[in-house]
Amino acid sequence: MLDILEGVRVLEVAEHGFVPSAGTALADWGADVVKVEHPERGDPLRQVIAWGVIPGSDPALPSFFTESLFRSKRCIALDIAKPEGRALLLKVAARADVFLTNLLPGSRRRLGIDLDDIRAANPQIIYARGHGQGTRGAEADSGGFDAVSFWARGSVQERLTPPGQALVGQRPATGDLTSGLTLAGGVAAALYKRERTGRPSVVDVSLLGVAAWVMSPDINAAMQYGRDLPKMETDGPPRSAVAATYLTRDDKYVTLMMWQDEARFFPIFARAVGFEDLLEDERYDTPEKRAGNLGELVAEIRRRFRERPRAEWVRRLAGSDCIWGLNQSPIDIPDDPQVRANGYILDIARTDGSTFRAVGSPVQFDGEAAQARHAAQAVGQATEEVLRDADATPEEIAAAETAGALRRSSL
């Protein structure tokens, strides 16, 4: 079990994918993460199956988001809009090192959990916020989802759409997960600063800002040249025969990426896959000739790749100095030998003895992969345990329960 952040206590008051994914990464690194949910509705992410992400699925099935993003956290159920719930939250905050939230500024002020409120309970706490569009400007108080602030507004969707085609669709939580890992890194840096100087920080990350970082090569080029870089056409001519994607007999793809030194790598590639005759062909026997006859050369290699299944090309390329990879779908990833060898997939045990698999956060320390302490808990499963750890009295807990401000799970 990773212990990089052992002893660090994180209080997460956040919903959906962005900021909770930061809490997941921190938990993977060893932090004790307490997730706060509303006693009745919980985090909306728990209902993502019922929203039809998988058409025709049983709404009673556990959400794949819940299983992957709530793992290793202690889940408590508090209605912080009620005075009793807020008072208990502040007790937990008083013992925490980090406060994670993606609530909008107006909601934080209304609920009494803004920076000054939390710092009044714990002056040394690191206050980490996730936003749609940042903390300044006319839209600082506006909400944002990754599909809007990251994918659409951040130019990711536009750049990934081939010319003349309809806008490509987004995969679930791409902006959320990228931004969440960024926020977790910011929290880790703030913990280091506090350890070194004694001063806590406010950490801010926005979906729009992360999109700008992800797309910075395109954006920087646009600023420098005054125009967008050309888009990559999926079926357009490659710039090199050894920087291209080839379709095999069994309708699978192999991608070559040796663009940096065609003169060196084309002979290596040709010998590895058995195309030595191309090196002697007077149309292709120099880099200059290959560039001048690129379309014809690529068409010939495409024809040859279609003659054999992908496994045969993998066998030939394996062990060579070629830089290449398989074009895979998500169902292929868990069985990828490198994914398995590096522990990128976690095996997580549920309380009923069954297990499931989920992707772990990608940062590893000292050669150790992330591990999960336990599966996602039910709403309120750790409420009493966490509140007792925060020195809440049985009477305070009972009074809050009577007021409808908390929920103790039946599990």
N, C-alpha and C positions, 0 to 999 in steps of 0.2 A: 504494500500500500504506500503510495507516495506521501511523503511527510514534509514537503517543501513549505507548506503553509500550516503545518500542524500547530494548533493552539490559536489560530486566527478565527475569530467569530464573525460571521457575516449575517446581516439581517436583510432579507430580500422582500421588499414590498413592491412587487412588479407582476405584470401579467403578459401573456402572449410569449413570443419567442426571443426577442432581442435581449433585454436585460436578464431574464431568467437563464438564457444560455451563458451569460457571463457568470452567473451563480453556479451553473453546472461545471464550467471550467475551473472555477475556484475550488469547488468541492472535489473535483478530480485531482487537484494539486494538494489536497489535504485539509482544506478549511472546513470548519463546522458551519454549514449554511442552513439557516432557519428561513423557511419560505412561509410568508403570511398570505392567507387566502380568506375570502369572504366566507362566513360559515354556511351560507345557503347555496351560493352559485359556484364557489371555488374559482379557480383560474379558468377563463373561457377555453384555454387550450385543451382542457380535459374533454371537451365536447367536439373536438375537431373531426372525429369519425362521423358523428351525427350530422356534421355540416356538409357531408358528401364529398370529402376529399377522395375517398374510395367509393365510387358509385355502387349502390346496392349493398353496401356493407351493413352489418348488424350494429345499430347504435349502442348495443350493450357491450360491444367489443372495447377493450382498453385502447385509448388513443396512443398511437405510436409516438406522438409528440410527448405525451405525458411520461411514457416509459423512458424516453431518452433524455428529456430535459429536467425532469423532477427527481431523477435518481440521486441517491446519496444525500438528499436534503431531508431535514426534519420539518414536516409540514404541520403548521398550526393554523387554526381557524379563528380569526378575530374580526369583529365588525368595528373598525377603528373610527367609524362615524359616530359611534356611541361613546360617551365619556368613559365608561368602564373599559371598553376595548382599547381606546387610545391610551388610557393610564397603564394598562398591562403592556401595550406595545412599548411605551417609553421605559418600562422596567427592563424589557429585553434589550432595548437600544442602549441602556446604560452599561450593559455588559459587553456590547459588541465592539468590534474594531472597524467594521465597514457597514454602511447603510446603502443598499442598492435600491434604486427606484426608477420607474419610467412614468410615474404619474405626472400629469400635466401641472404646470405651475399653479393654476387656479385650484386644482384639486388638492395639491399639497398644502396650500394656504388654508383652504376650507377645512381640511382634516386635521390641521395642526401638526403636520409632519414635515414642514419645510426646513431648510437648513438651520435657521435659528432655533426652531423648536427642538430638533434632534440634538443640536449642539448644547442646548440648555440642559438636556439630560446627560449628555456625554461630550464634554468639550474636546476630547481627543479623537472623536470618531471621524473616519474618512467618509465623506458624503459623495456617492457616485451616482450620476444621473445619465440616463439614456434619453435622447431626443430624436425628433424627426428632422428638424432643420437647424438645430443649434440654439444657443442661449441668447443671441442678440438678433436684432432686426425685427421687422414688422410681423414675422411669422414665428417668433420665438415661443409664443404660447399656443401655437397650433399643433394638433396631433399629426402623426405620420406613421404609416405602415411601410414595410420594406418594399412592397409593390409600387408605392407612390414615391417615397422619398429617396430610396436607394435605386430601385430597378428602373423606374421611369424618369424621374427628375435628374438622377445622377448620370444619365446617358448610357447606362449599361445596356438597356434594352435596344436602344437605337443603334448602338455600335455592333451588337450581335445579330442584328437583322440584315440578311443579305439584301443587296440593292434590288429594288422593285418588288420585294415580297412583303406580305403582311407582317406586322410586328411579332417577333417570337414571344412565346409565353414564358412566364417565370416558373422556376421550380420552387417548391415550398421553402420559405425561410432562408433563401440564399443570402439576402442582405442582413437578416436578423443574426444568423450564425456568424457571419464575418464580423459584424459590428460587435456582437457579444464577446467574441474572443479578443477584439481590440480593447473593449472596456475592461475585461479581466486583466489584460496586460497593463492598462493604466492603473488599475487598483493595485497590482503588484508593485508597480513603480512608486505609488503613493505610500504603500506600506514600508518600502525601503527608505523613502525620504523621512517618514515619521520616526523610523528606528534610528536614523542617523542624526536628525535635527530636533526631534520632539514635536515637530509641527505637522498637524493633519492637513490634508488637502481636500479640495473639491475637484472631483474628476468628472469631466463632461465628454461624451462621445455622441455624435449624431449619425443617423443613417445617411444623410446627405454628405456629411464630411467623409465618411468611410467610402462611399461611392466615388467621391472625387479622388481619394487616395488610390482606390482600385483602378480607376480609369486615368490616373495621372499621366501615363505615357501619351495617350490620345489628347488629353487636355493641355498638357505642356506643349505638345507639338502644335496644337491649334493656336495657342497664344503666341508661339514663336513664329509660325508661318502664316497666321491669319486665315487659315482654312483647316477643315478636317482632313485627317489622313484618309487615304482610300480604304474602303471596307474590304474585308476578305470575302471573296466569293466562294461559296462552297463547291461549285462545280467549275470554277474558272481555272485558267492555266496556272500551274505552280511555277515558282520562280527557279526551281531546281528539281531535277529528277530525284534527288535524295533529300528533298524537303517537300514531301507530298504524301497523300493518303491513297492506298491501293486496296481495291476490292478483290477478295479471294473467291474461289469456286463455291464455297459454302455461304456466300453473301455476308461475310464478315470483313472487317477492315484491319489493316496494319498501317500505322503512321510512321514515316521516317522524318527525322528532324536533324539534318546535318547541313544546315544552311550556311554555317560559318566558314566552311572550307571545302567547297565542292571538289576542288582539284585533288585534295587528299582523300576525301571520303568516297567519291564515286568508284574508284578502283577497289577500295575495301569492300564496299557494298556488292559490286559486281562479282567479286570472287566469292564472297560469303554465300550468295544465293545461286551461284552457278551460271552467271551471265558473263563469263569471261569473253565470250565472242564479241560482246559489245565494245570491249576495250580494243579490239583489233579491227572493228568496223571503221572504215575511213570517214564515216559521217560523225563518229562519236569518239574518236581516239585522242582528242585534246579538249580541255575545258572550253576553249573558244568555239570549237565545232559543236560541242554538246549544247552550249548556250544558243548558238545559231540555229540548231535543229531541235530545240527543246520540245516543241509540240509533238514532233514525230517520235522522239525518243521516249517521252512519257507515254504516248499511246502504245508503243511496243512493250514497255514494262507493264502497263495495265493489262495488255492482252496476256502476257505470260503469267501474271499473278492470278488471273481468272482461271488458269488451267489447273491449279492445285488448291487444296483446302488450306485454311489458315494454319493448322497445326504443322503442316509441312514447312511453311515459311518461318514459323516460330522455331522449328528445329534447326533450320539453316542459319537463322540470324543469331540464335542463342550462342553466347560465347564469343561472338565477333566483337569488333570495336565499333560497330554501327550503333548509332543512337536511334532507338526505335521503341515503339510501344503499341499495345493493342487498344483498339477502340472498344470500350466495354460499356455495358449497361449496369445500373445499380445492382441487379441480381447477380452479376458476376463478381462484384467487389469482395464480398466476404470470403470467396474461395481463391482470390488472387494470392499467389504464394508470398508475395512481398507484404501484403496486408496482414496475412496470417503470421509471418515470421516476425513482424514488428509489433504485433499486439494492438493493431488499430481497431479491432472489434472486441468489445467487452462481452463476457458471459456473466449475466446478472441473475441472481436467484430471487424468486418471489417468495413471499411468506408461505404460500401453499406448497412449496417444494419444487415447483416448476421453474424453468429458466427461460430467458429470452436473450437475444443478442442486440447490441446497439453499438453505434460508433462512439469511440472515446474521443476526448479532446486531443488534438494532435501534438501538443507540446510534451516532450519527455525529458526527464531529468536523470542524469547518471545512468542512462541506459534502461530506465524503468518505465514501462508503459503505464498509462492511466488504469486505475481499477475502480470499480464501484463498491461502495460500502454495502448498499442494499438497493432494492428496486424502489420505484416511486411509491411514496406513501399515499394513503387515502387522505382526503381533506380532513384536517384536524387530528390526524393520527398521533402527533407528538405534542398536542397543545398542552396537556397537563405536565408532561415531562419538561418541556421548555420553560413553562411559567414557574415551575418549582425551582428549576435551575436559576431563574432570575429573582428568586426569593419572594415570589408572590405567595401570599398566605392562602390556605384553603378557603378562608372566608372571602378573600378577594376573588378567587376563582369562582366560587359558588355564586357570589353576588353578580359577577359578570355573566355567568351562565343563566341566571334567573332573568337578567335584563336582555337576554338574547344577543349578547355581545361576543359570545364564544361558542365553540362547538368542540366537544370531546368525541373523537371517532369511536364507533362501536367496535372497531378492530382491536 
